[in-house]
């Protein structure tokens, strides 16, 4: 009954079924690091978080690909 259901962490999903925006907790989990590490990388300009109009941090799928050394060819 549920064989075709895909589970995604919280975030926005584009038409290619990629999550386009990740909350820091979800992005940290995806990379296998802690949220504190992401915050430090943001301060040290290693991996800068994007910001919403209300100043909340978020990360993008393109940042994930860049971090992993994969180019996003679509």
C-alpha positions in Angstrom: 0.0 0.0 0.0 2.8 2.5 0.9 5.5 1.1 -1.4 5.7 4.3 -3.6 5.8 6.7 -0.7 9.1 8.7 -0.5 10.2 10.1 2.9 12.0 13.4 2.9 13.4 15.5 5.8 11.6 18.8 6.2 12.2 21.3 3.5 10.9 22.5 0.2 10.8 20.0 -2.7 11.2 21.1 -6.3 9.9 19.2 -9.4 13.0 17.0 -9.6 12.1 15.7 -6.1 15.2 17.3 -4.5 14.7 19.2 -1.3 15.8 22.7 -2.2 16.0 24.3 1.3 17.1 22.6 4.5 16.9 23.7 8.1 20.3 23.6 9.8 19.3 20.5 11.8 18.4 18.5 8.7 21.4 19.8 6.7 23.8 18.8 9.6 22.3 15.4 9.6 22.7 15.1 5.8 26.4 16.0 6.1 27.0 13.9 9.2 28.1 16.9 11.4 26.5 18.8 14.3 24.5 22.0 14.1 27.3 23.6 16.1 29.8 22.6 13.4 27.5 24.3 10.8 27.4 27.4 12.9 31.2 27.5 13.2 31.6 27.0 9.5 29.2 29.8 8.9 31.2 32.1 11.2 34.5 31.0 9.6 33.2 31.4 6.0 33.7 27.7 5.3 30.1 27.0 4.4 27.9 30.1 4.7 24.3 29.7 5.6 21.6 31.5 3.6 19.2 33.7 5.5 15.5 34.2 5.4 14.0 37.7 5.6 13.5 37.0 9.3 17.2 36.1 9.6 16.8 32.3 10.1 19.5 30.2 8.6 18.9 27.7 5.9 21.0 25.7 3.4 20.3 24.7 -0.2 20.6 21.5 -2.2 23.2 23.3 -4.4 25.3 23.9 -1.3 25.1 20.2 -0.5 26.3 19.3 -4.0 29.1 21.9 -3.8 30.1 20.6 -0.4 30.2 17.0 -1.7 32.1 18.1 -4.8 29.3 17.2 -7.2 28.2 19.7 -9.8 24.5 20.2 -10.3 24.0 19.4 -14.0 20.3 19.5 -14.8 
